[in-house]
Amino acid sequence: MTVEFVLNGKRVTAEATGDTVLLDVLRNLGCHSVKCGCETTNCGLCTVWVNGKSRLSCSVLALSIEGQEITTLEGVKEKAEEFGSFLAAEGAEQCGFCSPGFIMNVLAMVRELKNPNIEEIKEYLSGNLCRCTGYMGQLRAICKYMEHMKEEVHS
């Protein structure tokens, strides 16, 4: 069957069967930032936005996205690079395998939550696993990025 949707601002069509997951469709369309980590919705590596909300693409059936708007890291390149520089500055960018899904969730969180505290940040990002960093550098990067975003709004 054919599914039609908007991918990073462009209308696309893809072939899918009843059990094809969005993750596979996106990778076939060249969105290699979307990673397969666990296939059990536990790692966050496959995080994308469906109509602006974070979703785990390994748990979304491709046929269910007909007419929806899907955003991957490729679609938010400038914001992702901006936040990525904060990760790098804090030494929180190591192997980078988890970074695309993590960055997608951070950008969604910054958009959705106003002035979250550390516990709210941890809760929002609890589904993103990283085996390299220990999370403290990531938290520092997030706090500095949010402060930077506030300064941009006020300038």
N, C-alpha and C positions, 0 to 999 in steps of 0.2 A: 504494500500500500504506500501511497505517497502522503507525506505530511508537509505542510507549508507553514512557515513561521518567519519571524523577523529575527535575524541573528546579527547582533552588533550593528543594528541600524539598516541592514539590508535584507530584503525579502529573499528567502531561499526555499528550496524544496529538497526533500530527501526521501529515500526509500526506507521503510521500516516494516517489521512484522509486529504481531501483537505482543511479543515479549522483548522487543528491542528497547534498550534503555537510552535515554537522552545522552548519556556519556559517550556511548558508541557512535551515535549519529554525529555529535559534535567533533569527535576526533576524526571521523571520516570526512568531515567538512574542513579539516585543517586546523581546528582549534586544539593545538597540542598543549596548551596550558592546562587543560582539563585532564587531570590524571586519574588513573585507576589505582587505588591504594588497597582497599579492603573488600569492596563490593558488599559490605554489610552496614553501610551508613555510620561507621564509627570513626573515620579518620579525617573527613573534611577536604580531602585532596581534590574531590570532584565538584567543589562548590561553584555554582553559577548563580546568576539572578534570573528568575522567571518573573516577568513583569515587575522587576525592581526588588524582589524579595529573594534572599539567599535560599537556595535549594540544593540538595545533594543530587547531582545528575545521575548517580548510579541507582537512585530510587524512584526516578521519574520515567514512566513509560513514554517513549518517543511519540506515540500516536496521541497522547494527551496534551501535547503542546501545540496542536493545530491552532494557528492564528495568534499564538502568544508571542511575547517579546523576550528573547533570550539574550543575556549579556555574559560574555566570558571576559577573561583578563585582556584578551586582544581588543575588546571593545572599550576598555577604560585605561588604555596604555599610558596616557600622560599622568593620570592620578596614581596609577600603580607604580610608575617610575618615581613619582614624588614620594610616596610612602616608602618605597623600596630604599630610597636614599637614607631615610630615618632608620630603617632596619640595619642597613650596612654600617651606619655611624655608631650603632649600639652593639655591633658585633653579633647581631642576631640573625644574620644571613650566612648560613653555613653551607650545607649541601644544596639547599634551595628546592628540594623536591616538594616540600609542603607549601612553599611560598605562594603559588598562584591561588590556591583555595583559601589560604590564610588571608592574603591581601584582599580577595573578594569579600570575605566576611568583615574585615576591618573597615573597608570602605562603606559597606552596608551599615555597619554599626554606627560609624561616624554620622552617616546621613539620618539614621533612625533615632538614636539616643542623644539627648541633649545633656551635656556635662555628666557622663556616667562616672561613677566612682570605680575604684579598682575591682571591687567585688562584682559590680555589674558588668565590667569589661570581661572578667574571668568567666562569668556565667554565659555571656553572649558568645564567647569564643571557645567554650568548653568542648565543642565537637571537632576542633582542629588539633590534630596530634602532630607533634614535632619530636623527633628522636634525637636531635642534635643540640638544641639551644638551652633547654632548661627553663624556657619561658620568661625569665627575668629581663633579658635584653629585649625581647619582644614587647613586654609591658612598658619598659622605659621608652621604646620607640613609639608606641601607641600614644603614651601620655605627651611626649614631645610633639608628635604630629598633631594631636588635638589642640595643643597650645598654639602651634603654628597656624592651624586653621582658624582659630579664634582671632589671632592677630591679623590674618588676611582679611577677615570680615570687617574688622574695626579700622583698617587702614584705607 
